[in-house]
Amino acid sequence: MQLGLAIPLALAVMAGVLGSHLAVPGAIEVLALGLLVVLAGRHVRLAMALVVAALVAVQLLMVRGGELAPGLTRQDLRLEGPLVSVARDERLARLTLEVTECRPLAETLPDCRGLARVRLSFFDAPAMVPGEHWRLTVRLRPPAGFANPGTFDYRGWLWREGIQANGYVRRDPPPRRLATAPFSLRRLALGHLDEQQLAARHRRWLAALTLGVSERLGPEDWDLLNATGTTHLMVISGLHVGLVAAFALWLARGVARLVTPGAWRLAVLPWWMAGTAAVGYAGLAGLEPPALRAMLMTLVGLWVASGRHSPGTWQAWWLALALVLLADPLSAWRPGLWLSFVAVALLILVWQGRARPRGVSGWLRALVRSQLLLAPLMAAAVLLAFDRLAPAAPLVNLVAVPLVSSLLVPLGLLGWLTAWLPPLSALCWALFGLLVDGLVFLLDQAARWLPLWLPEPSRVVPLGLALGLAALLWALPGLIPRLRLVGTALLLLVPLGLSSSSPVTAEGLLRVRVHDVGQGQLVELRTAGYRALYDTGPRFGSGFMPLATLWPPGQRFDDVLISHADQDHVGGLPALREQHRVARFLAPPGEALEVPAESCTAGREWRRDGVIFRILWPPAESGELSSNDRSCVLLAIVGEHHLLITGDVGRDAERRFLAELPPGVTLLVAGHHGSATSSGMLLVRRLAPRHVVFSAARDNPFGHPTGRVVRRFREAGSCLWSTARDGAVTFWLGEAARRGVRSERPAAWRHGGVGAGCLALESPH
């Protein structure tokens, strides 16, 4: 391959990635026609670029096209294939299955042969290991996740991992193991590790640092690594693979000097040995995307370092990027890819044209300089990708990176190499454990001194851009120090000086956000100086609470109203109590909660920032009512605009407080998630709400919202929204508001709204 083709190749691959994302009907035909025209004109390079772009685009479109068909949602399917991964959390096992055969049990269902990879939950699963071939009966749904502002994009993560459906394993018919797992050196190594007399933390860190089994790390490990900006140390990166390659190169050169005569040193063989070692180690680490990326980057780096017909550094950078994206096009959506390549690009920029360091002191100064120059750029990248900033990272990495690369990883690998000599292996791993304890102590102290910072969403992008530009100021050659200092100060003062006040800035303005929490309900109410929640969302059988993902810890809420004690409304209470501060809880009489609460009964009223909050239901004496019919009903009045939230009350209870409702409501959060037991005809006709939100899960088994209720609101002329389709929906009520509605899902996902007047409007907030 001519070296001048590296940049065009990379651009062609990225064009294919972008083309698959923006694909429109007829695009393949247009591309084929363009290819014929190019070939007719004998533009060979352009034709090759088009072919590469098409191959990448088709590969990604096949992944997208293989996603579960909507007609197969929650239907019994029989899957066969090998297990890619198995992660256990007490009774729950999470499986990733590579599908080789898929067949619906009912003959009338559509075909599912395009399904290639699924993620499954399996309660009380039998012993299962990666590599085994299983036949499972499952129920699946198309890949989806909660869509809330500023939260983890689970749907995006599923796409990056190539997951085309997720669901759970059924026990009838029972799962069947079709074939045992083939021999795996990695599994053999993990089994050997489990037999060693090591502390639990030492075993976890040894598996992660040397074998890439980061899933063995616990929440306490990840919390500490996130707080100190050192999560990159636990990914099989170019650092790990490069160390193995460098050791193999050094060893092969030494052997060559011993066994070859005179000046002949087998100059090529050591480089091939280093490359083989890099490939072997990446394979041992599972050849997951980070290991694959590190392997390819290391191989290109070895080629450049060898100097044998090698490309220049920038050509090599583009070549490595092209190879990684060709091998794994889905990695274009993984932040780790761009973090790695941005870091390497900065190092090239910093060291290009500089003399190679000499001696130990020279290399130490080079290491410190590189880390300090990388710190702001990597902080910017992490901030933009994950909305967090670890202030301790620059100082911690000055110690952690050389400690891990020079001592921990070599000791861990040496322990594996000497596994056939147990005393020597045990000594290596004992020293490894001591260093791990010392590093954990250092990280813990750093996290206490400079804790993890989760900036407000409005500051994330400005601060990330400022840090990135500041890094460039210090990396670019030829600038005087005074200009670098002044420029950095000015760049950082702008985002830090941004206002951190409430997003609601005007009196008489209410922001209502119905969060996407699945089959449950959580509504956030906010004025200029007041913040409240209506319900706390569900808690699932696995223990997961969506509320825990919505805000960083330390939030303050003035009021939390609990409609009633069903798990889909009160399930997030433990996370709320542990992570945040609440001034007052309100709940209907007779509801058993884990926190003391004042009575939420008809007649209570309070005013905040020009907004009136009034409780309409239940009455003080409500012991004869069911839990659903005791739900706390809230009316918020903002000038001429009204918000009504009715919890899970039924039609009979609705009729009893109907006379207290104003005719015409701006926004109604539909009762009981759109169930037929609520939203009776009398309520709908009296309120004729402008907007209605159904808080329900996508593909929920209850059929919420029911067709009867949806038709009832359509006939009343209401705009309909559903968190299942639209994600979190935000409304602004009040005369000062641009009466806007914002949905968190992109337009292609939206199915809410009736007519042109219901189209979502972008809000300035």
N, C-alpha and C positions, 0 to 999 in steps of 0.2 A: 504494500500500500504506500502511495506517495504521501509524504508527511504533510504536504500542503492540503491534503483532503481532510485533515482532522477537524478543522473548524466547519467546513461545509457539511461533514458527516454529522457533527453535533447539532448544527442548526437544522438539518433534515430530520433528525430524530425528534428534536423539540417541536418542529412543525407537525410531525405526526401525532405527538402527544396533544398539542393544542387542537389539531384538526379533529381528533376523536372526541374532544370535549365540546367542540362547536359544530359537530356533524349535523348536517341538515339533509333532508331527502334529496337525492340526486347528486350528492357530493361525490360518490364513488364513480358515477358515470362521467362527471365533469373531469375528475382526476384521470380516468382512463383515456378520455379524449385528449387531454393535455399531454399525456405521456406519448400518445401516437404522434402528435404534432412535433414534440421535442425530438422523438426518434427520427421522424422524417427530415428534420433539420440537422441530424447528426450531432446533437448536443449531448454527448455521452455522459458528461459529469452531471448535467442537470437531470438527465433521465435516471441516473443512479440515485440522485437525491430524492426524486419523486418516488422511486420504488421503495427506498428505505422508509420514507415518510408514510407511504401507503401500508407497508408491512406493520409498522408500529401502530398506526391508527386502527388497522383491522384487528390486531391482537387485543387492543383495549376495547374496541367495539364488541368483540366476542365475549369479553368478560362482562361488559354491561348488558349485552343481549342475552346472556345466560342467566340473568337474575330470575328468581322464581316468578312464574306467571301469577297474576292476581287470582285466577280461578283455582289455584292450588293452595291458597291460604287456608291454614288450619284443616287441611285434608290429610288423611292417612297416606303416607308415602313409604315405600320400602327402598332403602338406600343400601348400597354395598360399596365398600372401598376401604383403603388403609387409613388409620388414624395418623394425622400429622402431629398433633400435640394433645396432651392430657394434663390438665391443671386441676388439682383438688383443693377444695376449701370446705373442710369438715365433711358434711354429708353431700355436698354438691360437687360434681365433676363437670368441668367445661371442656368440651371436645371440639377439635377441628378435624373434619373428615374430608378427605379427597374422594370425591364421588366418581366411581367407575360405572355404576349402574343405578338408575332411578326409575321407579315404576309406581304409579298410583295404584292403590288397592282397588279403587272403583274404576270400572272400565270406561265410564262416561266422562272421566276427567281428562283435561288436556295433557299433552306429552311433557315430560320434564327431563329429556335426555341432554339438554344443554347445561344442566346444573353441574358445576365442577367442584365447588368447595363450599361447605356449610359449617356453621358454628352451632353447637348443640349444648344444652344443659341436660344433665342426667343425675337425678337424685338417687342416692343409695346405689351407685353404680358398682358393678363387680370390678375385680382387678383388671385394669386396662392399661396397656403401654403403647407408646407410639410405634408405628410399624405394623401392628396387628391388623388383620383384615376382618372387618365385621359386617354383619347384616343387621340393620336397625330399622325399626318402624318408627317414624317420626311425624311430627306436625310442625310445619314451617310457616314462616311469613316472609315477605320481601324485606330486604335489609333496610332498617330504619332505626332512628334513635330520637331522643328528645331534642327539640329545637327551641332553645332558650337563649336570650342574648348573653354573650360573653361566657358561655359554658363550653365544655368539651363536646366536640362534634363526633358523636359515636357513629353516626351514619357515614361520615367521612373516613373514620378509622376502618370501618368494615370494607369500604371501597378500597382503601390502600392495601388491605390485607387480602384482597381478592375474594372476600366472602360474598356469596350471591344469595344467601338466605340464612336466617337464624331461627332456632326453635328449640324443641325439647324431644327427648326420647320417650316413647311409650313402652310399657311393659307387656302389652298384649298386641300381637304375639311377642314372645320374649326375645331379647337380643341374642344373636348367635355369633360366636367367634368362628370365622371361616378358615383362618390361617394364622399361625403364630408369627411373631415379628422376625424378620431376617436378622442375621448377625449385625450388631452395631457396636463399633468401638466406643462410641460416645456413651451408649447405655451401659456397656461393660465398665467404663470408667466411673460413671455415676454410681453403679452398684458397688464398686470397690471403695469409692469415697464414703458411701453410707456405712460401710463396715469399719471405718477408722474411728479411733477414739479421739474425736475432735469436738471442741465446743460447737454448739449449734451455729453461732455467728460465724466462726471460722469456716465451717463446712459450707455455709451459704455463700460467703464471699469467695471462697476458693472455686466453687462451681461457677459463679458468675464471672470472675476475673479470668479464669483459664479455659473454661469450656463454653462460655456464653450462655449459661443457663440462668438468665437473670430472673426468670419466673420463680426461682427458689427464694429470692429476697422477699422479706416480709414488709408490711406497711411501715414499720418503724425504720427500716433501712431506707426505703424510698423517701420518707419524710425528711430524714437527715440529709440525704443526697440532694434532694430538691432545695432544701433550705440553704445549702452551701454551694449550689451550682456545680456539683461534681457528678451528676448523673452520667456524663459522658464517659467516666472512668469504668462504668459497668457495662458498656457496650463493646462487643468485639469490634474494635476500630482499627484504623491504620496503625495506631500506636502498638496494639498487641500483635497484629500480623507482621508489622514491620520489625518488631523485636525478634520474632521467630525467624524471619528471613535474614536479618542481620547476623543472628547467632549461627544460622546454617552457613551463611557466606563466610564468616570468620573461621568456622570449623573446617569447611571445605578447603579454604585457602591454606590453612595450617597443614591439613593432610597432604595437599598438593605439594607443599614445600618439602615435606618429609619423604615423599615417595617418588618424586620426579627429579631427574638429574639436572645439574647446571642451571641455565637460565630458563629452561622450559618449565612453566608453572601451571599448565592446564588452565590457561587464562579464562576460557569460556565455561568450563565445567562448574566452577564455584557459583557462577551466576545462575546456571540451570538448577543447581542444588538448592539455592536460595529460593528460586521461584517454585520449585517442587515443594519445599517446606511450607511456603506461604499457602499454596493450594491445599496441602494436606491438613494444615492447621485450621483453615477456614472450613474444610469438610468436617473435621472433628468437632468444630463449634456449631455444626448443623447447617451451614451454608444458608442461614437466614439472611434477609436483605442487608442488615448492617455488616455481617461477615462477608457476604458476596461483594458488597461495595468496597470494603477494606482490602479484600484480596485483589480485585481488579486495579485499584489505585496503587497497591504495593507492587504489582507486576509491572505497571507502567513506570513507577518510580525506579524499580530495579533496572529497567531498560535505559532510562535516562542516566542513572548513576554508572552503568557499565560503559557508556560512551561508545558503544559499538553500533554505528549507523543509527544512533538514537535521535529522537526529535528534541527540539528546544523545550524549555520548561513550559511556556505557554501553549505550545502545540501539544505537549503531553497532557496538560490540564484539560484541554478541549477533547483530546482523544479519550482520556479516562472518563470524562462526563458522557461522551457518546457511548462508550462500551457499557457503562453502568445502566444507562437508560435503555440500551438495546437488550441487555440481559434481563432487566426488570423494569418495564415501562411504568408500572404502578408506583415505582419509587419516586416519580416526579411529584407525587402528592405527599411524600414523606418529608417532614421538616429536617430530619437527620441528614438527608442527602445534601440539601443546600447549606446546612450548617458546616458539613465537612468540606465542601468545595469552596465556600466563602472563606473558611479558615485557611485552606491551602493557598488560595489566591492572595490573601493578605500576606502570608509568609513569603510567597514568591516576590510580591511587590517590595516587601521590607528588605529581603536579602539579595535581590538581584543586583549584580554589579559589586557586591561587597566581598572582601577577602574572607576566606574560610577561617573560622576561629582556630587559634593555636593554644595548646596546653589546656590543663584543667581549668584554670582561671578564665581563659578565653571562652571555653564552652559554657561555664557557669554564667558568665556575663551575657552570652548569647541566649541562654535559656531564659534568664530573668527578663531580658529585653523582649524576647518573643512573647512570653506570657503576658507582660504588661501591655504590649501592643494589641495582642489578641483579646484581652479582657473586655474592653468596651464594645468591640464588634460582636463578640459572642454573646455578651449581655444584651445587646440590641436584638440579635437574632432570636434568642430565647424569649425575650420580652414580646416580640412581635408574634412569635409562634405559640407561646404558652401563657401569655399575660402575667408573667411573674418575673421578679428580679431578685437575685441573691446578692446583696451588697458585700457579703464576705467572700464571694467567688474569686476576685482578683488576687487577694492575699492568700487564700486557702490553696488555690491551684499552684501558687509558687512552690508550695511544699508538697501538695498531694500528687501533682503530675510526676515530678522526679522520683518521689517515693514509690509510686505505683509502677512506673516504667523501669526504674533502675533496681528495685528490690522486690516488691511484692510479686509482680508477674514473673520475673526470673526465678524467684524462689519457688513459686507455685508450679511452674513448668519443670523446674529441676526435680521437684518432688515426684512429678509424673514420670520423668525420664528414669528415675532411680527406684520406681515402684518395685522392681525385682530385688532391690536391696532394702528391705523394710526399715532397718535402723536409720539408714541415711535419708530415706524418704520421710520418715517420721521427724527427723531433725529439721529438714527443710520446712516441713509444714508447721512444726512448732515455732520456728522463727517467723514464718508467715503469720501465724496467729498472734504473736506478740506485736508485730508491726500493725496488724489490723486493729488490735485494741488501742494502740497508740494513735492511729489515724482516726478511729472513731472518737476518741477523747478529744482530739484536736477539732474535728468537725463539730462535735457537740458544743464545745466552748465557743467556737466561731458563730454557730447558729444562735447561741444565747446572747452573744455580744452584738451581733448584727443579724437580726432575724429576717426571714424571708419577707419581702415586700410585695404585696399584691396591689398595684396602683389602680386607681379608678379607671374605668374604660375610656373616659375622655382623654386621659393622659398617656395611654399606652402607645399609640402611633406617634404623637409628637416626641415623646421621650425616646422611643426606639430609633426614630430617624436622627435625633440629635446625637445619640450615642454612636450610631453608625458613621455619621459625618465627622464626629470628633476622632474616631479611630482612623479615618482616612487622613485627617489633618496631621496626625502623628506618623502615619505610614508613608505619606508622599515625601520623596526626597527633595532637598533644596529649600525647604521652608525654614525661616529663622525661628528660634525657640519662642520669641516674644509673640509672633503671629500665631503659633500653635496654642500658646496659653490663653491669649485673648479670645481667639476663635472658639476654643473649648468652653471657656466661661460663658460666652454669649450664647452658644448653642444650648448649654444645659440650663441656663437661667430662664429661657423661654418656656419649655414645658413645665419646669418646676414652679413657675409663676402662674400657671393656669389656675383658675378658680376651682376649688374642690367643694363648692356648696351643693345643695340639693339640686337635682336635675329639674325640679319644679320651682320656677323662679318667681311666679306671680301669685298674688293673693287671689283667691277665688278660682283656683285652677286645680283640678284633680287628675292625676295619672292613674289609670286602672290597667293593670297588667295581669291577664289570665295566663298563668304559666302552663307549659306543656309538661305534665307530670305523669302521663299515662292514664290508667283507669283510676282517677282520683280527682281532687280539686285543690288548687292553691291559687288565691287571688291576692295580689299585692296592691295596696292603696297608698298613694303618696301625694302629699301637698307640700307647700314650701317648707313647713317645719314639723311635719307629722308623717309617720310611717306606720302602717298596720298591715296585718295579714288576716285574710279570711280563710281558715283551714290551713293545713300544713302538708297536704299531699299524702300519698300512700307509703306503706312499707311492705315490700314484697317478701315472699317466702325465703328468699336468699338472705334477707336482712338489709338489702339495698334500699336507701331512702333518697328519692330524687331531690328533696330539699337540700341535702348535704352538698349537692353539686352547683347550686344556684348562686351562692355568694361566698366570698372569702370569709373566714372566721372573724368574729369581733363585731358583727353588725348589731345595731340597736333598733328595736321595734317598740313603739309606744304601746300598741295594743295587738293582741293576737286573739281573734274570735274563732272559737271552735264551734262549727255548726252542730255536730253531734259526734259520738265516740266511735263511729265505724272506722276501720283501719284505712280505708281509702281517703278519709278526711283528716284523721289524727295520726297517721302513721309516721309523719316526719317530726313528731314532737320530741323524741329523744335527741335527734340531731340539732333541733332548734335549741333545746335546753343546754346541750353540751358545748355548742359552738358560738352561741349568740346571747344577747341580753334582751330580756323582755320586761317592760315595766308593768304590764297588766295582762292577765288572761281573762277572757270572758267565755262562758260555756253555759248551755241550758241546765236548769236544775235537774239533778238526778243522774247526770252523766259522770261516769267514773273516769277520771283522768289522773295522769302521773304528776300533775302539778296543781297547786291550789289555784282556784279560779273564782272570780266573781260571777254572779248570776247574770246571764244574758236573757232578759225577759222584756216583754212588750212595755213600752213607755220610756225606756232609757234613751237618753239623747245627749250628745255633746257636739260642740262646734270647734273646728280648728281651721284657721286660715281662710275663713269665709265659706267653709264647707260644713254642712249640717249632716251628722250621722245619727240615724234613728233606728231603734230596734222595733220591729212590728210584731214579732212572734218569737217564742211561744208565750202564752199567758203564765202568770206566776204559779197558778195551780194547773199543772200539766201532767200529773202522775199517771193519768189514764191513757195518755197518748203513747204511741210507739216511739222508738228512738228516732226514726226518720221524721215523724210528724212533730217531734220536739225541736227540730232544727232551728237554729237561730237565723231569723230573716232580717237582713240589713237593707235599709234604704239610705242612700247618700244623695243629698240635694245640693246642686251647684248652680245657683241662679235658676234658670229655666230648665236645666238639664237634670235628669234623674238616673241613678244607678240602682238596680235591684238585684240582690243575691238571695236565693231562697233555699239553699242547701238541698236537702232531699225530701222536703215536705211533699205530701201527696195532694191530690185534687181537692179532697174534703177540707184539709187544712187551708189550702189556698182560698177557698170560698169564705172562710171565717175571717180573714184579714183583708179581703178584697176591697171593702169600703174605704179602707185607709190609704189605698194606693191612688196616686194621681193618674188621671187619664193621659196616656202617652208617656212612654219611658224611652229615654235615649239609649240605654244599654241594659240588657237583661242577661244575667248568667243563668242559663236554663236549669230548672230544677232536676235533680237526680240524673245528671249527665245526659238528659234528653230521653229518659225513660218514659214509657206510656203512662206510668202512674202519676206523673206530674204534668205541668203545663196544660191544664185543662182549658176547654174552649172559652169559659167565662173569663179566665185570667188573660188569655191571649187577646180576646176581643177588647177588653177594657184597656189593656196596656198598649196594644199595637206597637210594640217596641221597634225603634229604628234599627238597632243592632241586637243580635242574639248570639251568644257564645255557648257552644256545647263543650264542656271539659270532659273529654273521653279519650281512650287509648285507640290507636290505629289498629284495625282488625280485631277489636275486642270481641269476646265470645258472647256478649249480651246484646249485640246489635244496636248499641247506642251511637248516635241518636236514632230512635225508631222512625220509620217512614211516616207514621201517622202524625207524630209531633212535628216533623220537618214540614209536611204539607200544611199543617195548621198555621205555622209561622209564615210560610210562603204566601198563603192566602191573605194574611194580614199585611203583606208587603214588607216584611222584615228582611234585613241583610243577615245572612247566616254565616257563621264562622265556627270552625271546629278545631280544637287543638290537635286532634288526630291528623288533620290535613294541613292546617295552616301554621302549626307550631304555636309558640306563645304569641298572643295577640295583645297589642297595647292600644289603649284608647285615651284620648285627652278630652276631658269635659270641662266646660266653663266658657264664659264669654271671651276670655283672653286666649283661648286655644285656637289653633288652626285645626278645626275639627277633623283631625287625622286619625287614621287607623294604620298600624304597622304590623305585618305578619312576619314571623321569623323564617319561614320557609321561602325559597325562591319561587318565582311566579309559576314555574312548571309544576310545582307541587300543589298550588292553590286550587281548591275546589269550593271555597266559600264565596258568599255574595250572590245577589240576585240582581241582574240588570246593571247598566252602566253606572248608576248612582252608588253601587256597592263596591266599586273597584277600590282596592287599598290605596291610600294616599301616604306618601312618605312624610313622616313627622320630623321637624327639625331637632327633636330630642331623641 
